[in-house]
Amino acid sequence: MCGIMGYLGTKPVAKIIIEGLKKHEYRGYDSAGLTVLDKGTFKKARAVGRVSNLEELVSKGDFSGTVGIGHTRWATHGGVTVENAHPHESSNGNVILVHNGIIENSRAIKEELQNLGVEFFTDTDTESAAQYLGYIYNGDPKSAIEKLVARIRGAFALVIMFRDKPDEIWVARKGSPLVLAHGVGETVCASDPV
């Protein structure tokens, strides 16, 4: 069981994501990561261990921005490594996402995409979703996510950012929890209301 979250608003997102991930640690914490989308650039940090390890890494970098996603991981596919920690980015750099659940047909999707020349970097089931979205994405997030949801099998919740949509976070779920909240000038999503 993993903890996922996203934030879109006007406040510095890194601190919000870190605090939210600390509350999600009860869901598992062999690794943690976050990505901030700032001026069309994904700023990603991932660390093995507790969220405090991620927090220390983030404190040493520039993670300014007001849109971001985060994840605490309890491994189901692939070892406990920085490479396998979420968020996962498509090899073309267009899409990044976090995932809670299990993608049962990830191996078939991976083999299909590798045969089309897509390079994979992890041992996770989640990367198959990121790479698939990156491969089919043509500027329309809704259409790409609908195709992804039709293609993958299993229970999942996804929080997704597209590089060319700097003021948007997209979500999809089937069988895994995902809570959405809207406030004045901000939206938050999370795997549970922490």
N, C-alpha and C positions, 0 to 999 in steps of 0.2 A: 504494500500500500504506500503510495507516494502522496506528497502534498504539493499542490500547484496553485499558482495565483497570478493575477495580472492587475495592472493599475494603469489608468488613463486619466490624466487630470492636469492640474497646474502646480502641484507640489513636487519637490525632488523625489523621484521614484525609488532610487536605490535604498534609501532608509526605510521607506514604506514596505518594500519587498522583503528586506532583511527582517524587519520586525514581524511581518506576517509569516515568514518561513520559520522563525523561532517558535511561533505558536503551532506550526504544523509538525514540529519535530517528533511528536508522539506518533505520527504516521510512519516514521522510518527516517533514518538519517545516516546512511553510509556515505552520502555525498550530497552536495547542494550546489545550485548555480542560479545565476540571473543574467538577463540581457536587458540593456537599456537601448532604445532606439532614439538616437539624437541626431538631428540634421541628416537623415538618410544613412546613418552608420549604426550598425549593430555593435554595441560595446558589451562583450561577453566575459563573464568570470565564472569559473567552476572550481570546486575544491572537494577533496575527499574528506570525510569526517563530518563533524557537526557544522551547523550554520555559522558558528563563531569563527571557524576557519575561513569560510567565505567572506564573512564580515571583515576580517583582517585583510584579506586580499583586496576587497573593494576599497577599503580605506586608503590603500596605496595607489589607487588609479583615479582616472577621471571618468566617473560614472554619472555625469550631469545629464539631465533629461527628465521628462515628465511622463514618459510612456515606458512600461517595462513588464517583463514576465519573470517568474521564479519557480524553483522546484526543489523539494527535498526528495531524495531517492532512497528506496529500499529495493535493491537489485532483484529483478526476476530474470533478466536476460543480460548476459555479459558480466564480467568481473567488476569489482569496485576499483575504478580508475577515473582519473580526470577526464579521459577521452569519453568514457561511457556516461559521465554525469550530464544532466540536462542543463540548459536548453540544447537542442540539436538543430543545426543549420543545414539547409540544402547545399549541395556542393557548388551550385551556381550562385549562392549567396542571396537569393531572393526571398527566402522564407526561413523563419526560425520558430520553434515551438517547444512547449513542454507537454507532458502526457502523464496521465494517471490511468492505469489499467493494463491490459495485455492485448496486443495485436496478434491474434492467433495465426494469421497467414502472412506474417512479416517475412518469413524466409522466401516464400514464393514471390512476393513483391520485390524483395532485394534481388533475387536471381533475374527476374524480368528486367529490372532497371539496369543491373550490371551488364546484361546482354545488349542494352541500348547505349552503353558507354558511361553510365553514371557511376561515379566513384563513391564508395562508402568508407567511413572512417571509424566505426564503432561496432560493437557486438550486440547492440540493443535492438529490440523490436521497434522502438520509437523512431529510430533513424529512418526506417522504411517509410513512415508517414511523412517525415520532413522531406525526404528525397522525392517521394511521389508527388507531393504538392509542388516542390520546386520544378519538377520536370513538366507538369501539366499546366502550371500557372501562366496565364496570358494577360494579366492585368485585372481580372475579375475574381476577387477573393471568394464570393459566394458560389460561383460556378465551380471553381477549383475544389472548394471544401465539400460541396455536394458530391462531386466525383470521388473524392477521397473517402467520404463516409459510405458511399455505395461500394467501394472497393475493399475496404478493410473489414475483417471479421473480429469479433470479440467485444469486450466491454471497455469503454474508453471515455476519457474526458480530455479535451485538447484546448490549449490556449495558444493562439497563433498570432504572429506579427509578420507583415509583408513589408519589405524594405521600401517599396514605393508608396506605401500608405502610412505615413508617419504619425497620423492622428487617429489610428484605428487599432483595435485589438479584436480578433475574431475568436469565437469559441464554438465547440461542437462537443456533443456528448451522446453516449449510448450506454446505459447501464452503470456508469460511474457517476458519482455526485459532482455537481458543479453549481455553485451559488453565485448569483449576480446581484449587485447592489448599485444603485444610482444615487448620487448626491448632487449638491450644487457644484457644477463644474467638474465632476469626477465620476468615474465608474470603476468598480472593483469587482473582480471575480476570484473565486477560490474554491478549493475542493471541499471545504466546509466553512461554516460561519464562525471563524475564530476571532 
